[in-house]
């Protein structure tokens, strides 16, 4: 059973959360905090690689069965390394570049998409959003040249959202999300998260992943919205 009352169905994350400001979801008059239960009982999201295909002239998205990783020494860290490890300054990486890094150059954003299932453990709703860009600002650690922590602004957009008044099975969910039309893509929105150095990990269990933005970080992000 979904651990949250049916009328709200929004669990509060202990470590990593997205308080999404999507106009599409705001029209539903709800505040969304998207999470996914870990094996240890904590929550996080699922990061899924989808392929983009053309069927009868229409673009569709289908799951590849692969996952991608942003935290740790994975995509965000690798993008930072490619830029010669900038510190005390802002930097940007697009979804296209992240796909190229993930696939070692074999694919790009025209053939693959970075999709986030923000509550994959839920049996009463399906919600998929797409990662478009990451704008980051990496502070320098006490050791010159090393990364301290990295506030990030994600540019995202709605891909698919549906609530149900009954429990859905994994097979039903897989059937629903197996072929998504690009024509149903919704509004764009942004979210702020951070990665902590030196491990580039999300916030620890039991802590939120909120970000306090002060100068010059605030001035850097102000440029984009």
C-alpha positions in Angstrom: 0.0 0.0 0.0 1.1 3.6 -0.6 2.3 4.9 2.8 0.7 8.3 2.3 -3.1 9.1 2.4 -4.8 8.7 -0.9 -5.8 12.3 -1.3 -2.2 13.6 -1.0 0.1 10.7 -1.7 3.3 12.8 -1.2 5.9 11.3 1.1 8.4 13.6 2.8 12.0 12.7 1.9 14.6 12.4 4.6 17.6 13.1 2.4 16.9 14.0 -1.2 13.9 15.9 -2.4 12.4 17.9 -5.2 9.8 20.5 -4.2 8.9 21.0 -7.9 7.5 24.3 -9.0 5.9 22.9 -12.2 3.0 25.1 -13.4 1.3 22.0 -14.7 1.3 20.4 -11.3 0.5 23.6 -9.5 -2.7 23.7 -11.4 -3.5 20.5 -9.5 -3.1 22.7 -6.3 -0.6 20.3 -4.8 3.0 20.7 -3.6 5.1 17.8 -4.9 8.1 16.4 -3.0 9.2 13.5 -5.1 11.0 10.6 -3.5 11.7 6.9 -3.9 12.2 4.3 -1.1 15.7 2.8 -0.8 16.3 -0.7 0.5 17.1 0.8 3.9 13.7 2.5 4.1 15.0 5.9 2.9 13.8 7.6 -0.3 15.4 8.7 -3.5 14.4 9.0 -7.2 15.0 6.7 -10.1 17.2 8.0 -12.9 16.2 6.3 -16.2 17.7 6.4 -19.7 15.0 6.5 -22.4 15.6 6.2 -26.1 14.0 8.5 -28.6 12.5 6.9 -31.7 10.3 7.9 -34.6 7.1 6.0 -35.2 4.9 6.9 -38.2 6.4 10.4 -38.1 5.8 10.9 -34.4 8.6 11.1 -31.8 8.2 8.6 -28.9 10.3 7.8 -25.9 10.9 4.3 -24.7 12.8 2.9 -21.7 16.2 1.3 -22.5 16.4 -0.5 -19.1 19.5 1.5 -18.2 19.9 3.9 -15.3 22.2 6.9 -15.1 23.9 8.4 -12.0 24.4 12.0 -11.2 26.0 11.9 -7.7 29.3 10.3 -6.7 32.1 10.2 -9.2 29.6 9.9 -12.0 28.1 12.3 -14.5 28.2 15.6 -12.7 31.7 15.0 -11.4 32.9 13.8 -14.8 31.4 16.9 -16.5 33.3 19.0 -13.8 36.5 17.2 -14.6 36.1 17.8 -18.3 36.0 21.6 -17.5 39.4 21.4 -15.7 37.8 21.3 -12.3 36.5 24.9 -11.9 36.0 26.2 -8.3 34.4 29.3 -6.9 32.6 29.8 -10.2 29.6 28.7 -12.0 29.5 26.1 -14.8 26.8 24.5 -17.0 26.3 21.0 -18.5 23.4 20.1 -20.8 21.5 16.9 -21.0 23.1 16.3 -24.4 26.6 16.3 -22.9 25.5 14.1 -20.0 24.1 11.6 -22.4 27.4 11.6 -24.4 29.4 11.1 -21.2 27.1 8.3 -20.1 27.3 6.5 -23.4 31.0 7.3 -24.1 29.9 9.4 -27.1 27.7 6.7 -28.8 24.5 8.6 -28.2 23.2 12.2 -27.8 20.1 14.0 -26.7 18.5 13.3 -30.1 18.6 9.6 -29.5 18.5 9.3 -25.7 16.7 11.2 -22.9 17.4 11.5 -19.2 14.2 10.7 -17.4 13.5 10.9 -13.6 10.8 8.8 -12.0 10.2 10.9 -9.0 8.3 8.3 -6.9 8.8 4.8 -8.4 7.7 3.0 -5.3 4.2 4.5 -5.5 1.3 2.3 -6.5 -1.2 5.2 -6.8 0.6 7.5 -9.2 3.2 7.7 -12.1 5.3 10.7 -12.5 8.1 11.2 -15.0 10.1 14.3 -15.6 13.0 15.0 -18.0 16.4 16.6 -17.1 17.3 19.3 -19.6 20.2 21.2 -18.0 22.3 21.5 -14.8 23.7 24.9 -13.8 26.2 24.4 -11.0 28.5 26.4 -8.8 31.4 24.5 -7.2 33.0 25.9 -4.0 36.7 25.3 -3.4 37.5 23.0 -0.5 40.1 23.8 2.2 42.7 22.2 -0.1 43.2 24.5 -3.1 41.9 23.0 -6.3 39.6 20.4 -4.6 35.8 20.7 -4.7 34.0 21.6 -1.5 30.3 21.5 -2.3 28.2 22.2 -5.4 24.8 23.9 -5.4 22.9 23.0 -8.6 19.9 24.3 -10.5 18.1 21.6 -12.5 16.1 22.7 -15.5 13.3 20.1 -15.9 10.1 19.5 -17.7 7.0 17.3 -17.2 6.9 14.2 -19.3 4.0 12.2 -17.8 1.9 12.4 -14.7 -1.2 10.4 -13.7 -2.9 9.6 -10.4 -5.0 6.5 -9.8 -7.8 5.7 -7.3 -6.6 2.1 -7.1 -3.3 0.3 -6.8 -1.5 -0.3 -10.1 0.8 -3.3 -10.6 4.4 -3.1 -11.9 3.2 -4.6 -15.2 0.5 -1.9 -15.6 3.1 0.8 -14.9 5.5 -0.7 -17.3 2.9 -0.9 -20.0 1.9 2.8 -19.4 5.4 4.1 -19.5 6.7 1.9 -22.3 5.8 4.3 -25.1 5.5 8.1 -24.4 4.7 10.6 -27.0 6.8 13.8 -27.1 3.6 15.6 -28.0 2.4 15.2 -24.3 5.5 16.9 -22.9 4.5 19.7 -20.5 5.9 22.8 -18.8 9.5 23.5 -17.8 10.5 24.3 -14.3 13.6 24.5 -12.1 14.8 22.9 -8.8 17.8 23.5 -6.6 19.8 20.6 -5.1 23.4 20.2 -4.0 26.2 17.7 -4.0 28.7 17.6 -1.1 32.4 17.2 -1.4 34.8 15.5 -1.5 32.6 12.5 -2.4 30.1 14.4 -4.6 27.3 12.7 -2.7 23.7 13.8 -2.1 22.8 15.0 1.5 23.1 12.4 4.2 20.1 10.2 5.3 17.8 12.1 7.7 18.8 15.5 6.3 17.1 17.5 3.6 18.9 18.6 0.4 17.9 22.3 0.7 20.3 24.9 -0.6 21.0 28.4 0.9 22.1 30.7 -2.0 24.4 33.6 -1.1 26.6 35.8 -3.2 28.2 35.1 -5.6 26.2 31.9 -6.0 22.9 33.9 -6.0 24.2 36.2 -8.7 25.3 33.3 -10.9 21.9 31.6 -10.8 20.0 34.9 -11.2 21.2 35.0 -14.8 19.0 32.0 -15.8 15.6 32.9 -14.5 
